[in-house]
Amino acid sequence: MTTKATEDHQIVPPAENILAVDHVSSILQNSIQNIESTNKEHDVSKTIYEAIDLLHNLKNQASSFCLDQSTNDVPDQNDVNVCEQNIAINHSKTSESDNILESAPLQLLACAAISAVGSLDYLVQHLNQPRKRSRKTSGHAWKALESVVSSSFQAVSSKFPDENDAGASKSKEISRALASLAVGLVLSIDSTDTSTTRMVASAVLPSDQMHASKPGKKRKKKKVSKKMTSDDRNSEDAVKTQRIIHSMARDVVVGLLCLAVDTTNQSAQDKESEQPKKHSSVDLQIVSKLESGFSVGDLGRKLNIRKEDKELAKAVANVVDCVLVRSSTSDDAMDDYGNCDGGEVISNDSVAPTFSLVANTRPWDYVQVEKLVRCAAEMDLWYSAELLCDAAIASSSPQGAETEALLTDSLVTSPPQDSIGHLAAGAIIDITFDYRQYRRADGFASKYYSFGGPERYAEARFLHACDTITKVLKRKQVQIIDKQIDRVDVMVARVSKDLISTSNNDGGQRQFHGEDIAIETMSENIRQFTLRRLRATNLHAAAARSAKLWGMQYSQDPMLMAQELEERKLLYLQWNDEGCPGNSSDTGSKEALPVPELISEPAELLKQFCVLENHVDRTVGFDCEWHDSINYVALLQLSTITVSLLLDIPALTATKEGCDALRTTVGKLFSRSTDVKHVIGFGCKDD
């Protein structure tokens, strides 16, 4: 959110911020009321005014920094007082209740937060103006922003000086949390410049420790020992302070989630009625930062001894329904989500934080985790899908064991097969199989071995090895094959042992995914597969060496090679097969049409591409061929069912005319600037 409107940096009239003040003060009112009801000894009024003083200090620090950097006009230090007075006047005119004096401190807090956010926003924009390089600009602005926020929040309140006792320290900590929450609320509502808003949020809000990179063992032990020996951390006052801050943050997050649902529904109604927007919107990225920064879900489970927060869970589930637009026509309340199967296009800016909220709060009674995992994977949000799996697995243990301990747990002592951990792990592994992403499938199957099952792990490791061997042989990197063979052997030994130990528990039933290859024979199958690939690439010396190491027979039998060639022709489409461009059955000729000649001239490319582009089917297939002596594509094949073009890329790119011809033909094709509806291929990611 920003309070700047013009280049002369004038403050926007406060009346335009009344809606934001209403939302911020009303959400904070719920938090304050809960604190008053549960902690009667806590001086809430003092906390509010300390938070206001902190925000005033933050605004002044930001304005002073701008004054030191430039002589241009900056917001007046007294603008915040004018803003407070005008907001109070506007509220007195519009309020229908008689307790305006009781809510005035929260309104002043909301106004102070708006002014502070405006100053921080101006600070970032001010530092970004004179610099041309965006990367250096962002780094410079971030350092200044972090310095201003740190010095402001560490400063002692002038109205309530530090009394050097536990009570004063507790009050200051709660005041800082309240000030951060107020700023987070303002940033969440009607953010105009998302990049600046999120930079400010990262500087003001607590950092997300849950998803931070994990430290080493030594550092982890030091942290644990420090945490165990700190008297202040384990004191009763510290626990009470932690509960108060968590209660405030939890109510703020719930309030924002409810507001997000209301505004989303209102937006849908306005869109149908074609009415102009008259309401605020909620940035779920900031809401997710608030939730994770204050550990609302994780800390709530610890404080409440793993009891579910139903109000928070329902609020998150409602946001999931709004963001993913669950199908309303299905009789099943937990049917697939509309946006994940070809429905309305949605933004990752709202989906990714929604998945983060689900992973942290774990509302499993109101959402289906396996469908959320599949939805995240289909939107290429693999990190979010992995977070959901980790959260589901952590919830599968009634003892509250850590995720790392559950992942290394044996198959015998793991949770029941119908637990949400098994459902989530199975979903994320299966969808990687569907997308033929065998390397990722191998990683997930290894990580979630106890929950995905040994069969998925075996299939993923085997297919990953086959895929890797095929790729490395294209580059003539034969030395990598041995490592893949060893990995498959280790997998077979582990899985065979675990299946024997669990056969009595599951009745000996085995579920195979993909090709029905017995796990016990995968070591032999991977070796036979390797020899076939080596023979197909004419690496007979490497094939003979590998066969000798493995105790297998390999011979360059012409009859056998001819047989394998015929098998490959039956497996893969050939130039003269029925339905392919080389087939001449329509013309009555018995001979196949000749293979098209290479196109190396720009004029010929432009002429032939018009025929390809205007094909009735509007579907074009492509494939790339590579060569060791060329660092890029050597041959590009473009084809319909009747026309094929072979593009000599090195020859075309040798001249400026050829490069221009490629841009106007192939460039348009891959940028969706032609009438072609589908561009298809095999192994498109590598090509």
C-alpha angles and dihedrals in degrees: 000000000000136000096203119103110160139035093254087065097236118169114255111245108270092232088073090059095052092100092053091047090051092053095044096046094044093051091045090048090063091050093049093047091053091051092050092050095048101032108036093166091061116098101229095178092056090050092052094050091046088053090049090051090050091052091048088052090049091053092047093049091051092048092047091051090053091049090053091051100045144010092225121117115279130183113291116252090232094053090093091060091050089048092052093049094048093047091050089051093047091048092049089055097046102034118102096192129084097222095079091128092057093052094041095092091055091047089051089048090052091049092048090051091051091050092047092050090049091053093047090048091051090047091057093045091046093053092045095055104075096042126083103190108079096203094054090041093056092047093050093047092047093052092049092046093049091048093050094047094045095050092045097049093044092053119104116248112254093213095049109030122201109274092193094238137107093261093056092046091050092049092050093050092051091046092053090050091049091049091050091049091050091052090046090052092052092047091050094056121073100340107186100186107039096188094053092040094054092046089055090046092052090053098046104034122071115268120258105252095174096068097032120119112280115250125230124270095262094050091044092052091049091051092049094048091048091050091049095049099043109108093191093053094052097038120118092243090054091053091049091049090049091052092050094049092045091049092052094046092045093053091046092052092047090049092050092047091052090047090050091054092047094049092046092053091045090050090053091050093048090049091053093046092040091232122153118259112268101167142069127262127219123229104221091196089067091043089054090050090052093049096046096038093055092035091232096168100034096042091043091058091050095047093044095043094247094310113150118249097223096187092053092043092052091047092053091045090052090052089051090053092049097045098041094034099223113220109271095190096065122094090218111084090206096050123140117296113258099228094053099062104049099296129128115334114249134188125257087220089074101030099052095053089045090057089047090053091050092049092050099041098034101208093181094156090064105036136043107238097198092058092047089051091051091046092052091048093049089054089051091248094135094157090056091047090052091049090053091050092049091050093048092050092048089052091052092074115078089197092061096241119178119264092243091056092049093050092054093044118118124254091247096059099035120114122275118295093248095055120124088248091062092045094051095044092047091050096052093046094045094051091052087055090051091053092044090237094145097166091056090043089054091051094050094042090052094047095045096036095135092050104032092048134235093272093060090044092052094047093047094049092047095048091044090054092049092048093048094047091051092052098045092049089058086060093042090241096147094160092073093062095078092058092053092049090051091050091054091049091052090049093051092050093050097044094045090053094048094046091054092050093049099039092094092052099049098032093253093287115153126194116206121200120208117345114025097239117152111243092226090060098046093096090056093042094053090053093049090047090052093051091050091051092048091051091048091054092046093244093139096152092055091045092052091048092050093046091052091051091049095045093244133132121250125176133166093235109173091209092053092047091050090050091052090048090055090048091053090051090054091048099046129046114259130211094253099038117124110279093022125111094252095056112108101186091115092059095046094241119135095209123079119250115259120265109261118257124248116273109224102150122082094221092053091049092053091048097048095042091061089061091049094046095050096052113136096232092055090211122121127187123206138191134175130217123202136203131203093232094052124069094207139032113320099188130018118198120201118181147166124189090276108024131051130185125196111200119202097214098186091052094046095047092050091081135045091235090055092050091050090049091052091050093051094046116024092024092055091045095056094040093056092245096129135070091257108120102195132028109191137178147148119262089004094170093063093043 
